[in-house]
């Protein structure tokens, strides 16, 4: 009986697995045993300088929990250090330490030495064949990944109105948003749930609305327009939040677009909102949609002191008077 020939796909798959194993052996000379993903993480940080955990998830193609465990171990062994972003105080960035830089230099030396020895018996034509084949293969894999990511993000659905379980989910997102510790849990449950429940109870009013970004029926973002909270002719933009893992993929823009179209349709004079100063990523989004910074003041949320900035977007040409803020 003749054997079934191995398909090109099987050949490529086996070669890829073997390539990963062989590459892993290049780091045998390191002072400590590092996984392939840890090595790639260190190399990525060398190239990028500093990154958030969310960015590393995207760069490395790993899940969030795996990246978190890997970063914790690299931090414990002194390869990386963590610090707060100067643009957004909620975001934690990581970068290489002096020890990490030394490890990366060792990795480069080991790679260079081993690959040089491996290729020394090949002429220039053979080396170019390897280079061209790898370049084509990597470009193909990259294009597939980008295409898959695009399909993934287009599966985000924006819906309006009450969604089952939204209060509990938004409380969880708020804890994530403000980086609350467990001791603040009761405060968040009571204060935020009360405010959200009050607003949801007023959704029967045509000029109040809330939107959710859903991925496979899970809430990953939200925003609300409250026509009554300020007590004037202006709308209040409330609770613009996007889950950590989904930031930077345009969800906030889609939510904001729905909210601003709603405000124009319902003839508001202006839209007011408040933003804690460290959250510069949201600030850029607000400014993109025509919000203008007006003033700031210190406030306390859940036991933490923030500098709160007041923004307004004027929809009508006449001057909109600022209303008294009643609730967060």
N, C-alpha and C positions, 0 to 999 in steps of 0.2 A: 504494500500500500504506500502510495506516494504521500509525502508530508505536505500539508497546506503551506504554501509560501507565506512568509511574513510580509505583511503590508507595509508600505512606507510609513504609515502612521505609527505602527508598532515599533519600527526601527527608530523613528524620531523620539518616541516616548522612552524607549529603553536607553537611547543615547543621552537624553536629557537627564534621566535618573542617574546614569553613570557619571555624567559631567558634574552634577551636584555633589555626588559622593567624592569624586576626585578633588573637586575644589575644596571641600571640607577638610581634606587631608593637608592642604597647604598651610593650615593654621596649627599643625601639630607642634610646631616649635614655640608657640606662645607660652607665656608664664602661667596662664590659666586656661582652662577649657572653656571655649566660647561656642555656643550654638551658631549654626549658619545664619539664623535670623539676627542674633546679637551682633555678629560680624557685619552684616548688611546695615544694621542700625547705626553702628559706629561710623561706617563709611558714608552713610547718608548724612549724618550730622557733620562730618568733616566737610562735605560738599555744600551743605545748606547753612551751616553755622549754628542755627538754633531753630527748633521746631516744636510745635505742640504735639501732644500724644495723638490728637485727631489727625494732624498732618502726617504723622508717621504711619498711622493706620493706612492712609491712602498711598504713601510712598512705598511701603513694604508689602502691601496687599495682605495684611494679617487682620484678624478680628481684634476688637477693642480690648477684650480681656487678656488676650495673649500679649499685646503690646504693653498693657499695664503691668503684667507680671514681669516681662522682660526688662522694662524700665526700672522697676523696683529693684531687681537683682543687679542691674548695671550701676544703679545709684549706690547700692549697698557695697559693691566692690570698688567704688571710687572711680568708675569710668566716666560717669556723667554727673552733672549737677542740675538742680531745678531752681527756677526763679519765676517771678510774676512778670507778665508782659507789661511794658511801659505804656502800650496803647490800650490794653484792656485788662484791668486788674483781675478779672475772673479767670483769665487764661494763664495756665502754667506752661512755661517753655523749658526745654532741656537743651543742654549743650555739652560738649566734651570738656573734661577736666584736663589738666596737664598729663595725668596718668592715661586718660583716654586718648589724647593726642599721641602719646608714646606708643600705645597699643596699636593705633592705626598705622603709624610709621612702620612698626614691626610687621604688620599685615602686608603692607605694600612691599617691603623688602622681601618677605617670604614669597609673595606672589611673583614678583619680578624674577627672583632667582629660580624658582621652580619652573615657570613658564619658559624662561630663557633656555634652561637645560632641556626641557621637553621639545622645544622647536629647533634645537641646534642641528639636528640631522635632516631637517627639511630645507629645501632650497627656497628661494624667494617666491617662486610660483606656488609652491605648496603652502607657504605661510599666507599668501594672498587669498588662496582658496578657502582656508580656514576663516580668515577675517571676513571675507565676503559672505560665506555661509552663515556665520554667527550673526553678522549685521542684518542679513535678510530675515533670519529666524527671529531675532529679537524685535525687529520692526513689526513682523507679523503678529507676535505675541502682544506687543504694545497696542497695536491697532485693535486687536480683539478685546483687550481690557478696556480701552477707551469706549469702544462701541457698547460693551456690556454695561459700563457705568452710565452711559447716556440713556440706555434703555431702562436701567434701574431707577434713575432720577425722574424720568418721564412718567414713571408709575406713581408718582406723588399726586394725590387727588386733593383739590381744595373744595371743601364743603362748608356750607353755612348752617347756622342753627344748632340747637342742642344735640349733643352726641352722648349716647349711653357711656357712663364711666368717665366723662370728661373732667369732672371735679377732681377725682382721685388722681387722674393722670396729670392734670395741670399742677396740682400740689407737688407731685413728684418732680415735674419740670422746674417748678419754682425753687425747690430745694437745690436742684442742680444749678439753676441760674444764679442764685445768691451764695452757692457753696455753703449751705447751712450745715452745722454739725447736728448730731442726734439730739442734743439737749434743747435745740430750738424747735423740735418737731411739733410739740403741742401748740406753740405760738403760731406756727404756720398753719396748722390744721384749723385752728379757731378763726384767726383773723382773715386769712385768704379765702377759706371755704365760705365764710360768712359773706364776704364781699362778692365772690363769684356767684354764690347762690342768689344773692339779692339781684345781681345783674341778670342772671338767667331767668329769674322770675319776671323781669321786665322785657323779655324778648318779644312779647306780644305787641309791643309798641313798634310801629313800622320803622322808626328812625334809630332803633337799637339793633345791633347785629354782632355776631361773633363768627369767625371763620376758623376752621381747623385744616391743617395739612395732614393727610392720612397716607400712610404706607402700609398696605396690607391690613387695613382697618385699625392700625395703631396710630395714635396721635403723635406727630413729630414736630408740630408747630401750631401756633395760634396767634390771633390778634382780634381785638374787639373795638367797636365804635359805640360809645355811650353818649346818647343825646341828652341825658337828664342829669348826670352827675355834677356838672359845673353850674347849673342853674342859670345859664344864659343861652344865647343863640348859637353857641359853638359846640362842636363835637369834641369828645375826649378820646384820643387813641390810647387803648389800654392793653396790657399783657401781650405785647409783641415778643414772642419767645420761639426759639427753634432748638430742638434737641441737639446736644453737643455733637453727636456723630454726624448730623446732617447739616451743620453750618458750612457756609462757603459754597453751597450748591444752588443758590438762587431761590430757596424756599421763602426766605424773608422778603425778597423782592416781590414774589408772587402774592404773598399775603398782603403786603403793603399796597400793591396794585389794586386788589379787590377792595380794600378798605377805602382808598382814596377815590375810586370810581363811585363807591357807595355814597361818600360824603358829597361829591359833586352832584350826584343824582338827586339827593335829598335836600339840596339847597341850603347847606350849612354856610354860615358866614366865614368860619375858620375852623381849624382843627388844632387842638392844644394837646401837648403831651409833656411828660417829665422823664428825664433820663439821668441815671446815676453816672457821674463824671468818668469813672474808669472805663465805661463801656463804649469805646470809640468806634468799634465796628458798627454798632447800631446807629451811632451819630452820623456816620457817613451815609447810611441808608436813609436816615431822616432828611439830611441835606439834599440828597439826590432827588427826593420827592418834594422839595420846596420848603421844608421846615427851616425856620430861622431861629438861632439862639437869641434869647431875650435876657435871662437872668439866672442866678443860681443861689442856693442856700443849703446849709447843712441839715440833714434829716437823719432819723434813726429808723432802720428797718430791722426787725427781728434781732435786736441787740447789737446791731452794727451801725456805725456812723458813716454816712455817705454824703458827698456833695452832689446835690440834686440840681440838674440843669433844666430850665423851662424853655420849651420850643413852641413855636406857633407857625402854622401854615395858613395863610390868608387865601380864601377861595373867592370872597367878594372883594371889590375894590375899596369899600368903605372900611374904616377902622373898626376892628373887633376888640371889644373890651374883655379883659381877662376875668374869668369867673373865679370864685373861691373854690379851691380844691377840697373836696370832702373826703375822698377815699383814694387809696393807692390804685 
